[in-house]
Amino acid sequence: MSKDVYELLDRIGNLLRAEVRQLGSSYGLHPVHIEILSYLSRCNQFSDTPAALKEFLGITKGTLSQSITLLETKGMLVKQKDVQDKRVSHLSLTESGRDLIEQLTPPDRYLGPLSKLEQTSPDSVTLLKQMLAEMQIQNETLTFGVCHTCRHHQVVSETKFYCRLTELELDRKFGELICREHENTR
């Protein structure tokens, strides 16, 4: 049974990668470039560094460096030095980078099957999240989870929350972004 599930997930992954490859090629982009743009559209200000991006995607420093340069040249992202620590760079999407990633992900042809899965089997999303968490533990990788699911997350009001790790009060919108420092609630 687990081999069947593995093969299904592998095939779904192959189909998604092929679609991203095809969509990105019309813009002169490879799948890794789309993955970088997608990540940057979903991460918070603690996770928008090349180091975090390298960890999340599991790519080499060289591939990342070349990809960042290409995406900067194409006007899809900008790189800025950290105000307090000049050794650290932060990456952010330009308007054209954000527009492109909103247009390309998820691929339109998969919206129907994804919606159908969520509607007919809501537990499937929970099971997929549990499986991902277990695989991350086994692989000893960071979770890069959404802030509001982190053990450091504390609600202050309807529009504000507090991160006990960074000791910062953050706007509600940051609660929906992924964070490198995320730790699952126990």
C-alpha positions as CSV (number, residue, x, y, z in Angstrom):
1,M,0.0,0.0,0.0
2,S,2.7,2.6,0.9
3,K,4.4,1.8,-2.4
4,D,1.2,2.7,-4.2
5,V,0.9,6.0,-2.3
6,Y,4.6,6.8,-3.0
7,E,4.0,6.1,-6.7
8,L,0.9,8.3,-6.8
9,L,2.7,11.2,-5.0
10,D,5.7,10.8,-7.3
11,R,3.5,10.9,-10.4
12,I,1.5,13.9,-9.1
13,G,4.9,15.7,-8.4
14,N,6.1,14.8,-12.0
15,L,2.9,16.3,-13.5
16,L,3.2,19.5,-11.5
17,R,6.9,19.9,-12.3
18,A,6.2,19.3,-16.0
19,E,3.4,21.9,-16.0
20,V,5.7,24.4,-14.2
21,R,8.5,23.7,-16.6
22,Q,6.1,24.4,-19.6
23,L,4.6,27.5,-18.1
24,G,8.0,29.0,-17.0
25,S,9.7,28.3,-20.4
26,S,7.4,30.8,-22.1
27,Y,9.0,33.5,-19.8
28,G,12.6,32.1,-20.1
29,L,12.4,30.6,-16.6
30,H,13.3,27.1,-15.3
31,P,11.3,25.4,-12.6
32,V,13.8,26.5,-9.9
33,H,13.1,30.1,-10.8
34,I,9.3,29.6,-10.4
35,E,10.0,27.8,-7.1
36,I,12.1,30.8,-5.9
37,L,9.4,33.3,-6.9
38,S,6.7,31.1,-5.2
39,Y,8.7,30.8,-2.0
40,L,9.3,34.5,-1.8
41,S,5.6,35.2,-2.4
42,R,4.8,33.1,0.8
43,C,7.6,33.8,3.2
44,N,8.0,36.3,6.0
45,Q,10.7,38.9,6.7
46,F,12.7,36.4,8.8
47,S,12.8,33.9,5.9
48,D,13.5,36.0,2.8
49,T,17.3,35.5,2.7
50,P,19.3,33.4,0.3
51,A,20.3,31.0,3.1
52,A,16.6,30.3,4.0
53,L,15.8,29.9,0.3
54,K,18.7,27.4,-0.1
55,E,17.4,25.4,2.9
56,F,13.8,25.4,1.7
57,L,14.5,24.3,-1.9
58,G,17.5,22.1,-1.1
59,I,19.6,23.6,-3.9
60,T,23.3,24.4,-4.2
61,K,24.7,27.9,-3.4
62,G,25.8,28.2,-7.1
63,T,22.4,27.4,-8.5
64,L,20.7,29.8,-6.1
65,S,23.2,32.6,-6.9
66,Q,22.8,32.2,-10.7
67,S,19.0,32.1,-10.3
68,I,18.9,35.2,-8.1
69,T,21.0,37.1,-10.7
70,L,18.8,36.0,-13.5
71,L,15.6,36.9,-11.7
72,E,17.1,40.3,-10.7
73,T,18.0,40.9,-14.4
74,K,14.5,40.0,-15.5
75,G,13.1,42.5,-13.0
76,M,11.3,39.8,-11.0
77,L,13.1,40.3,-7.6
78,V,15.3,42.7,-5.8
79,K,18.1,42.0,-3.3
80,Q,18.8,44.4,-0.4
81,K,21.3,44.4,2.4
82,D,19.9,44.1,5.9
83,V,19.9,47.4,7.7
84,Q,21.4,46.0,10.9
85,D,23.7,43.3,9.5
86,K,25.3,44.1,6.2
87,R,26.4,40.5,5.7
88,V,22.7,39.5,5.3
89,S,20.7,40.1,2.1
90,H,16.9,40.1,1.9
91,L,15.1,39.1,-1.3
92,S,11.7,40.5,-2.3
93,L,9.5,40.2,-5.3
94,T,8.9,43.1,-7.6
95,E,5.4,43.8,-8.8
96,S,6.1,41.9,-12.0
97,G,7.5,38.9,-10.1
98,R,4.4,38.9,-7.8
99,D,2.1,39.2,-10.8
100,L,3.8,36.3,-12.6
101,I,3.7,33.9,-9.7
102,E,0.0,34.7,-9.0
103,Q,-0.6,33.9,-12.7
104,L,1.3,30.6,-12.8
105,T,0.7,29.0,-9.4
106,P,-1.2,26.8,-8.9
107,P,-1.5,25.8,-12.6
108,D,-5.1,26.5,-13.7
109,R,-5.7,23.0,-15.0
110,Y,-5.1,21.6,-11.5
111,L,-7.5,23.9,-9.7
112,G,-10.5,21.6,-10.4
113,P,-9.0,18.4,-9.1
114,L,-7.5,20.2,-6.0
115,S,-10.8,21.8,-5.1
116,K,-12.6,18.5,-5.6
117,L,-10.2,16.8,-3.3
118,E,-10.7,19.5,-0.6
119,Q,-14.5,19.4,-0.9
120,T,-15.0,15.6,-1.0
121,S,-12.3,14.6,1.4
122,P,-11.4,17.5,3.8
123,D,-9.4,15.1,5.9
124,S,-7.0,14.5,3.0
125,V,-5.4,17.9,3.5
126,T,-4.9,17.2,7.2
127,L,-3.4,13.8,6.3
128,L,-1.0,15.3,3.8
129,K,0.1,17.9,6.4
130,Q,0.7,15.1,8.9
131,M,2.7,13.1,6.3
132,L,4.8,16.2,5.4
133,A,5.5,16.9,9.1
134,E,6.6,13.2,9.7
135,M,8.8,13.3,6.6
136,Q,10.5,16.6,7.7
137,I,11.2,15.0,11.1
138,Q,12.7,11.9,9.5
139,N,14.8,14.1,7.1
140,E,15.8,16.5,9.9
141,T,14.7,19.5,7.9
142,L,13.2,22.7,9.0
143,T,9.4,22.8,8.8
144,F,9.0,26.3,7.2
145,G,5.5,26.3,8.5
146,V,2.9,29.1,8.6
147,C,3.4,31.4,11.6
148,H,-0.1,31.0,13.1
149,T,0.7,27.2,13.5
150,C,3.9,27.8,15.4
151,R,4.5,27.3,19.1
152,H,6.0,30.8,19.3
153,H,2.8,32.4,17.9
154,Q,0.7,34.3,20.4
155,V,-2.5,36.2,19.6
156,V,-2.5,39.8,20.9
157,S,-5.7,41.0,19.2
158,E,-7.7,40.3,16.1
159,T,-5.2,42.2,14.0
160,K,-1.9,41.7,15.8
161,F,0.1,38.8,17.1
162,Y,3.3,38.4,19.0
163,C,6.3,36.1,18.1
164,R,7.8,34.9,21.4
165,L,11.0,33.8,19.6
166,T,11.8,37.1,17.9
167,E,10.0,39.1,20.6
168,L,8.2,41.2,18.0
169,E,4.6,42.2,17.5
170,L,3.6,41.5,14.0
171,D,0.6,42.3,11.8
172,R,-2.0,39.7,11.2
173,K,-1.0,39.2,7.5
174,F,2.4,37.8,8.7
175,G,0.5,35.0,10.5
176,E,-0.3,33.4,7.1
177,L,3.3,33.5,5.8
178,I,5.9,30.7,6.1
179,C,8.7,31.1,8.5
180,R,12.2,29.5,8.7
181,E,12.0,29.6,12.5
182,H,8.7,27.8,12.6
183,E,8.3,25.1,15.3
184,N,5.3,22.8,15.3
185,T,3.1,23.1,18.4
186,R,3.6,20.1,20.6
